[in-house]
Amino acid sequence: METAVAAHGSYLAAFLVGLLGGVHCVGMCGGIVGALSLGLPPEIRAQPARLLPFLFAYNIGRVASYVAAGALVGGVGWFAANLGDVHIAQRILQGLAGAFMVALGLYLGGWWYGLTRVEALGGRLWRYLEPLGRHLMPVTRPVRAFQLGLVWGWLPCGLVYSVLIWALSAGGAVQGAFLMGAFGLGTLPNLLLMGTFASQLARATRRRWVRAVAGVLVAAFGGYTLAMAAAGGGPAAA
């Protein structure tokens, strides 16, 4: 029972991190969403009811990639933990996840940009995937938007990488997939709104206090996760 409660707490926390991380998503992915929208025929762009299926398909594909990555990373974490003392390994992985959450909070708040180095490492993989996205443009059908979203999900992003590190300590492939899925759902409101209210949303997220509040909350959760790792338990331990 306690394990189930802890797991649900982790998924809720991952959702909130995705929601709060929207201040980063607007800057990171605004150009991509804008390119998708502008690449559609004018008659579709002018009608929100016709535009929304493309935006939903695009984001469903993106979240599906997060889920796949979470399953992969969660499985690797489970395998690594079972090579030695499982409890110690989980505490180490949980502590690493907490440290990344603190770094992410500082990143969102605009106080420290060390995560950009992690994004640079992911750029090596992106060089191979980015041409696939180009071949899918222009997007003329929702299914094509979904396929483009699958590629977009692997875009180098410090926010995503931080939660993936968290997924290492989730307890297995299924838990890692659920954790990344919850995170992906948290990012949906900002990225869906971006497709229809891009300029207004961008202005709001550029406000320093908005970024500061998001950064403090995420960093605080990272500190809590670190404390739980030091104590030998907590919400990230599934």
Phi, psi and omega per residue, in radians:
M1 nan -0.787 -3.138
E2 -1.100 -0.668 3.133
T3 -1.117 -0.724 3.131
A4 -1.123 -0.733 3.118
V5 -1.099 -0.752 3.132
A6 -1.093 -0.717 -3.137
A7 -1.111 -0.789 3.129
H8 -1.112 -0.619 3.072
G9 -1.111 -0.672 3.112
S10 -1.129 -0.734 -3.121
Y11 -1.159 -0.692 3.092
L12 -1.129 -0.735 3.123
A13 -1.111 -0.704 3.125
A14 -1.116 -0.686 3.080
F15 -1.054 -0.775 -3.124
L16 -1.167 -0.643 3.079
V17 -1.086 -0.750 3.092
G18 -1.090 -0.698 -3.137
L19 -1.168 -0.822 3.139
L20 -1.205 -0.554 -3.142
G21 -1.246 -0.039 3.122
G22 -1.020 -0.443 3.096
V23 -1.121 -0.469 3.073
H24 -1.461 -0.691 -3.104
C25 -1.020 -0.672 -3.117
V26 -1.049 -0.748 3.134
G27 -1.324 -0.656 -3.049
M28 -1.320 -0.726 -2.971
C29 -1.967 0.004 -3.109
G30 -1.019 -0.719 3.138
G31 -1.125 -0.646 -3.127
I32 -1.188 -0.826 3.128
V33 -1.097 -0.700 3.109
G34 -1.094 -0.708 3.121
A35 -1.117 -0.687 3.107
L36 -1.091 -0.864 -3.084
S37 -1.132 -0.773 -3.108
L38 -1.232 -0.379 3.129
G39 -1.386 -0.158 3.134
L40 -1.466 2.714 3.088
P41 -1.003 2.542 -3.106
P42 -0.959 -0.622 -3.102
E43 -1.180 -0.449 3.074
I44 -1.394 -0.771 3.141
R45 -1.058 -0.545 -3.075
A46 -1.361 -0.205 -3.095
Q47 -2.134 1.855 -3.117
P48 -0.939 -0.609 -3.124
A49 -1.117 -0.535 3.116
R50 -1.548 -0.426 3.140
L51 -1.352 -0.641 -3.052
L52 -0.991 -0.725 3.121
P53 -1.011 -0.608 3.112
F54 -1.205 -0.752 -3.133
L55 -1.157 -0.716 3.090
F56 -1.099 -0.806 -3.124
A57 -1.081 -0.732 3.125
Y58 -1.037 -0.826 -3.086
N59 -1.322 -0.561 3.057
I60 -1.102 -0.709 3.076
G61 -1.097 -0.709 3.123
R62 -1.103 -0.815 -3.132
V63 -1.146 -0.614 3.101
A64 -1.063 -0.654 3.079
S65 -1.158 -0.685 3.081
Y66 -1.059 -0.751 -3.131
V67 -1.092 -0.757 3.124
A68 -1.091 -0.766 3.130
A69 -1.131 -0.681 3.118
G70 -1.111 -0.701 3.103
A71 -1.113 -0.743 3.137
L72 -1.108 -0.871 -3.100
V73 -1.185 -0.718 3.112
G74 -1.077 -0.678 3.089
G75 -1.143 -0.720 3.098
V76 -1.094 -0.755 3.129
G77 -1.087 -0.728 3.117
W78 -1.096 -0.753 -3.141
F79 -1.118 -0.770 -3.134
A80 -1.122 -0.698 -3.126
A81 -1.117 -0.613 -3.089
N82 -1.436 -0.040 3.063
L83 -1.340 -0.388 -3.119
G84 -2.424 -2.531 3.095
D85 -1.232 1.961 -3.033
V86 -1.060 -0.773 -3.074
H87 -1.114 -0.782 3.137
I88 -1.127 -0.755 -3.136
A89 -1.074 -0.741 3.128
Q90 -1.124 -0.656 3.107
R91 -1.152 -0.687 3.114
I92 -1.120 -0.810 -3.139
L93 -1.133 -0.672 3.115
Q94 -1.151 -0.704 3.089
G95 -1.110 -0.683 3.098
L96 -1.114 -0.730 3.109
A97 -1.084 -0.747 3.120
G98 -1.079 -0.717 3.120
A99 -1.084 -0.711 3.117
F100 -1.177 -0.609 3.098
M101 -1.131 -0.706 3.082
V102 -1.091 -0.793 3.116
A103 -1.059 -0.678 3.130
L104 -1.143 -0.724 3.102
G105 -1.057 -0.736 3.100
L106 -1.134 -0.619 3.125
Y107 -1.165 -0.826 -3.138
L108 -1.114 -0.669 -3.132
G109 -1.314 -0.193 3.139
G110 1.416 0.412 -3.090
W111 -1.764 -0.395 -3.131
W112 -2.755 2.329 -3.021
Y113 -2.037 0.601 3.140
G114 -1.087 -0.467 -3.126
L115 -1.174 -0.288 3.104
T116 -1.113 -0.457 3.092
R117 -1.195 -0.628 3.084
V118 -1.182 -0.698 3.099
E119 -1.079 -0.640 3.132
A120 -1.095 -0.645 3.106
L121 -1.134 -0.709 3.115
G122 -1.183 -0.357 3.126
G123 -1.084 -0.423 3.121
R124 -1.151 -0.732 3.074
L125 -1.199 -0.673 -3.091
W126 -1.092 -0.511 3.130
R127 -1.052 -0.527 3.139
Y128 -1.485 -0.484 -3.076
L129 -1.574 -0.535 -3.057
E130 -0.996 -0.688 3.101
P131 -1.063 -0.520 3.095
L132 -1.089 -0.694 3.111
G133 -1.140 -0.679 3.129
R134 -1.082 -0.638 -3.126
H135 -1.192 -0.338 -3.131
L136 -1.562 -0.087 3.132
M137 -1.638 2.555 -0.045
P138 -1.363 2.693 3.138
V139 -1.487 2.126 -3.105
T140 -2.063 -0.240 -3.135
R141 -2.407 2.646 3.113
P142 -0.981 -0.618 -3.139
V143 -1.117 -0.592 3.075
R144 -1.218 -0.625 3.086
A145 -1.118 -0.696 3.100
F146 -1.078 -0.782 3.135
Q147 -1.094 -0.699 3.107
L148 -1.157 -0.630 3.085
G149 -1.102 -0.648 3.091
L150 -1.029 -0.683 3.105
V151 -1.263 -0.764 -3.110
W152 -1.022 -0.553 -3.121
G153 -1.041 -0.289 -3.134
W154 -1.773 0.182 3.087
L155 -1.069 2.303 3.128
P156 -0.991 2.138 -3.069
C157 -2.646 2.111 -3.135
G158 -1.054 -0.601 3.112
L159 -1.084 -0.852 -3.141
V160 -1.136 -0.750 -3.106
Y161 -1.103 -0.611 3.137
S162 -1.122 -0.751 -3.139
V163 -1.261 -0.543 3.065
L164 -1.104 -0.681 3.062
I165 -1.072 -0.678 3.070
W166 -1.071 -0.718 -3.128
A167 -1.094 -0.414 3.068
L168 -0.998 -0.606 -3.088
S169 -1.693 0.188 -3.051
A170 -1.206 -0.458 3.105
G171 1.991 -0.055 3.127
G172 2.796 3.093 -3.090
A173 -1.127 -0.767 -3.119
V174 -1.121 -0.802 3.141
Q175 -1.112 -0.705 3.108
G176 -1.103 -0.692 3.109
A177 -1.121 -0.765 3.129
F178 -1.124 -0.696 -3.129
L179 -1.092 -0.827 3.137
M180 -1.212 -0.556 3.071
G181 -1.134 -0.743 3.107
A182 -1.108 -0.729 3.086
F183 -1.064 -0.819 -3.131
G184 -1.047 -0.699 3.096
L185 -1.100 -0.613 3.117
G186 -1.137 -0.514 3.141
T187 -1.407 -0.263 -3.034
L188 -1.042 -0.837 -3.071
P189 -0.951 -0.808 -3.112
N190 -1.140 -0.758 -3.056
L191 -1.339 -0.489 3.038
L192 -1.262 -0.732 3.089
L193 -1.117 -0.563 -3.109
M194 -1.057 -0.562 -3.115
G195 -1.227 -0.409 -3.082
T196 -2.010 -0.475 -3.129
F197 -2.252 0.788 -2.991
A198 -0.996 -0.840 -3.037
S199 -1.181 -0.730 3.133
Q200 -1.139 -0.731 -3.124
L201 -1.165 -0.711 3.137
A202 -1.079 -0.704 3.123
R203 -1.108 -0.728 -3.110
A204 -1.127 -0.756 -3.070
T205 -1.346 -0.240 3.064
R206 -1.391 -0.213 3.123
R207 -1.175 2.291 -3.020
R208 -1.074 -0.652 -3.085
W209 -1.199 -0.569 3.110
V210 -1.128 -0.812 3.134
R211 -1.157 -0.643 -3.127
A212 -1.151 -0.767 3.133
V213 -1.083 -0.803 3.127
A214 -1.062 -0.765 -3.128
G215 -1.095 -0.763 -3.131
V216 -1.117 -0.761 -3.114
L217 -1.131 -0.761 3.134
V218 -1.185 -0.745 3.118
A219 -1.106 -0.657 3.105
A220 -1.106 -0.704 3.095
F221 -1.143 -0.669 3.083
G222 -1.083 -0.721 3.106
G223 -1.115 -0.678 3.109
Y224 -1.131 -0.728 3.117
T225 -1.106 -0.697 3.080
L226 -1.083 -0.746 -3.139
A227 -1.117 -0.712 3.110
M228 -1.156 -0.631 3.095
A229 -1.138 -0.710 3.133
A230 -1.163 -0.567 -3.138
A231 -1.461 -0.229 3.088
G232 1.682 0.376 3.109
G233 -3.041 -3.067 3.080
G234 2.426 -3.088 -2.993
P235 -1.178 -0.427 -3.109
A236 -1.436 -0.202 -3.132
A237 -1.581 1.866 -3.141
A238 -1.547 nan nan
